[in-house]
Amino acid sequence: MSATERHVLRLSGYAPALPTPFDDAGELDLPALERLCHRQVEEGATALVVCGTTGEASTLSRAEHGSVVRAAVRASHGRIPVIAGAGSNSTSQAIELSKDAEAAGADAVLSVVPYYNKPTQAGMCAHFRAIAESIGLPIILHDVPARTVCGLADDTIARLAELPQFIGLKDATGDVARPLRLRSLVGSEFRLLSADDATALAFFAQGGDGCISLTSNVVPGLCRALYIAWTQGEIAQAQQLAAVAARVTAVLHRESDPAPVKYALSAMDLVLPRVRLPLVELKGETRAEIDAVLGRACEKYPGYLIAKLARRDQTTAQPVNHGRPQRKFAVVS
């Protein structure tokens, strides 16, 4: 078993749910993705999660999906695991994406509850078991009923956890008591991972292992410090850091994910703010609010951001392309 295989089986801490960068033509910007991956590894991310909701997976072609996974694997270079979103409401398509992720070098797949179809718990079990039978990779279940309408019942998770291939759950229910309920059902090795930055600390307090995080795209140092404080028993420090993280999290949810996080990263000259339809770029007031939060974070907690910012005099942030037009923020280190 490789080091990354062992790592993914004991996954904890913060792993960013990475956006998929696009260029001005709306095509994949794989160099930008690899730069994001390198920075996250350097900042202490415990895994790289690609092709999920934040990665606009539903807008990616099958070929693009494979390209994104391969780019993340290249950038990781075995340093930390790459977890590839490979879900679909069609079991056959989910199997194809999972096989592609395995062929591309992913260390695990993230498999979401089938959306729109509204399957029963028995149907969900059959869906996930069919995926497991088609690949050799570990599988992390993704329960996000706000998007899928129906959710995984605790008993269903427990039944799937009996199979060694199912190693964890990404929980986007916001139910902070769930780890306490599930732990006795799934055992100590099964990874319980929050997908809700706003309640992550409470999730840890109830026995959660980590967080697949939107916020850590922007402030990975803050998220890592929060988790370390918690694990070392520095509860007051963890709570203080969680309050700071909450302000960042709030602005990253002002409009549909991932438009806000892409705008925040564009302010650091890391990606363009481009999203694919049906999503659109941010309204002016949302951009201004993100600018303000980033500015305060840069002043008070510069070491926590993924890149340092230097405010300029322009009143409107400009997207940065490879020709380097004017922008409101610039990387200064």
N, C-alpha and C positions, 0 to 999 in steps of 0.2 A: 504494500500500500504506500503510495507517494505521500509526501508531506501535505500537499494540498488536499488529498483525499481524507487524510486524518483530520485536517483542519475543518473541512466542511462538516464532518461528523460531529465535531465539538464546537460548532459555530456559536459565537457569542459577541457581545459588543455591538458596534454600529457598522452596518454595511450600506453604502449608498445605493438607492434605486436610481440608476444613471439615466439622464435624458439622452436621446439620440440626436446628435447635432446634424443640421442640414445646412447646405450652402445657399447662396442667393437664388440658385436655380431650383431649390427644393430637393436636391440630391444628397445622398449621404456624405457627410464630412468626416471620413474615418480618421484622418490625422488629428482633428479636434477631439474626437472620441478617445483616441489613444493618449493624447495629452491629459485629458481629464482622468483617465485610468491611472497614469503615472503619478499624477498629483495625489490622487486618493490613496494609492499604495504608500507614498511618502508620508502622508498624513496619518497613517495608522489604521486605515480601513481594514476590516476583517474579511471582507469579500467584495467582489464587484458584481452587482446585479444589473443585468441588461435585458432589454426587450420585454419590459413590464409595462405597466400603465404609464409611468413617467417616461419610458422609452418609446411611447407612441406605437406600441407593437401592432395595434390594430390597423395602422396605416402602412406597415412594412410588407413588402412582397416576401415570398419565401426566400428568394435569392438575397434580398437585403437583410433578412433575419440572420441568415448564415454569415453574411459579411460582417455584421455587427458583432456576433459572437466570436468570430475569428479575430477581429481587431482587438477585442477585450482580452482574449487569450494571449495574443502576441504581446500586448502591453503588460499583462500580469507576469508573463514569463515564469509561471510557477511560483511566484512569491505569495500570492493569496488565491483562494478559489474564485472561479468565475461561475456564477449562477445565472442560467439563461431562462428567461420566461419562455414557455412553450405551450401556452394554453390556448384552447379554442372551445367553442360550444359544439363543435363537430369532433367526435372522438377520433375519427380517422385523420383529420387534419392535425389534432393535437399529437397524435402518434408520429405523423410526418415531421412536425416541428421538433419533437423530442429527439427523433432519430438524427435530424440535421444538427441539433445542438450537440449531441454526443459525437458526431463525426467532426464537428468544428472544434472539439477539444474542451467543451464545458465540463466542469467538475460536478455539477448537479443541475437539475431543472426545477423551475418554479411552475407549478401547474394549478391554474385557477379553476374554481367551480364553474361548470358550464353556465354561461349566461344566456338569457332570453328564453331558452327551452324550458326552464323551470322543472328540472328532473326531480324525482323523488330521491330520498336518501339511498335507496337500493340502486337507483340509476347512477347516482354519483359514485357509489362504491364500484359498480361495474365499469364506469368510465375510467376511474383512476387505476383500477387493477389491469385494465386492458393496456394502458400506457406503460405500467410497470413491466408487463410481460413483453413489451416491445423493445425495451432498452435495458442497459446494465447500470445506468447512472442512478445515484440517490435522487429522491424526489422530495421536494418541499411543497406541501399543500398550501394553497392561497385561498383564504376565506374572506371575501369582500362583498357581503350581501347588499351594500348600498349600490353596487354596480351590477350584481348578478341576480338580484331579487331574492333568490333562495340561498340559504347558507348551509354550511356543514354542521350537523348536530354533533355534540360532544361524543355521543356513542359511535357515530360514524368515524370520527377521527380515531377513536380508540380501536375500532376494528381494523382500520387501515394501518395503524401503528404496530399492529401485531406482525406485519410483514416488514422485514428488516430494510427493505428498499425505501420505505417511507420514513424519513429521518426528522421531519419537522413540520411546523405550521407557521405560515405568515398570517397573523391575525389582524384583520382590518375592521373588526367589529366595534372597537372602542370599549369592549367589555373588560375592564381591568381586573375583574375577579376571575376571569377565565383560566389563567395559569394555575390558580389554586385549585379549581375544579378538575382541570385536566391532568395535573401532575400524577395523581394516584392512578389514573387510567392509562397513561402512556409511558410511564417510567421516567427515570432520571436522565436517560440518554437522549430522549426525543427533544428536539430543539423547539422551544416556544418563543417566537419572534414577533414583536409588535410591528404593525405597519402604520401606527398612529403616533407621530412624534409628540402630539399634544399630551398624550397620556403615557408616554414611554416609561417615565420614572415610576409611576404607579404600577405599571405592568411589571417592571423589575421587582418592585416591592412584594408582589404577589407570586413571585417565583419565575418570572420570565427570564429568558437567557440573553436577549438582545433586541435589536430593532433594525429592520430593513427600512431605511430612512430617506425621506425627501430632504429634510433640513440639512443633513450632513453633506449634501452636495455643495452647500454654501458655507457652512461653518463646521467643517469636520473636526477641527481642533476643540471646539466647544463641546460637541457631542462626545468626543473621546474623553475629555476631561470630566464630563458629567458621569459617564459610565464608570470611570476609574474611581471617582469620588464615592460613588455608590458602593462599588465592590470593596473599597477600603473602609467602609463604615463611616465615611464623612458625610453624614446625612444632611446637615445644614448646608454644607458646600454644594452638594448635589442639588438641593432644592434651589439654591441661589442661581446656579448655572441653568437649571431647568426653567427658571423665570426668564432668563435672558433668551434661551432657546425658544421660548413660547412666543416672543415678539417676532422672531424670524419666521417661525412656523406659521403664524397668523397671516403675514403678508404673502407667504408662498401659497396660501389657499384663497386669496382674494378673487382669483378667477381660475378657470379650469386648468388643472395640472396637464402638461408641464409648462404652460406659457409663462407663469411667474418665475419659476426657477431658471428657465432659459434666459429671461430678461436679466435676472440677477447675475448669472454667469457671463452674459454679454457685457455687463458693466465692468467686468474684470478682464475683458478681452480674451475670454476662454472659448466662447461659442457665439454664433449668431443667434438672435432671438426667434429664428424662424420656426414655425410650427406648420403642420399640414392640416388642411381642411378635413373635418368640419371645425377644427379649432382655429382661432385667429389670434393675432398678437394683442397685447394688452392695451387697455384704455389709458389715456394720459394720466388720470388720477391714480390709477394703480401703479404706473411707472413711478410717479412722484413719491408715492408712499414707500415703495421698495427702495428708491434712492435715499430717502430719509433714514430708513432702518439700516441700510448698508453704511451710510455716512456715520451714524452713531456707533455702529459696531466697529468700524474702522478706527474711530477715535478712542473708544474705550477698551476694545478687545481685539487689537489688530492681529495678534497671533492666532486667533481662532478662525479667521477667514481662510478660504482656500487660496486666495490671492489678495495682496494688498491693493488698496485703492488710493488714487489721488484725485480729489475733486477739481474739476476745471470750471470755467466760467459759463459754459454753455447752459442754457436753461432746459434743453431737451436732450436726453441721452440719445446718441446715435449708434446704430448697430455697427460693429466693426467687421469689415471683410478683409480678405487677404491683401487688398490694396491699401489698408490702413487709413480709412477716412477719419475725420475728426470724431472724437467721442467725448463723453462727459467724464468718464473715468479712465484711468490708465494704470497698468501694472507698474509699480515702482520698485519691485524687487523680483 
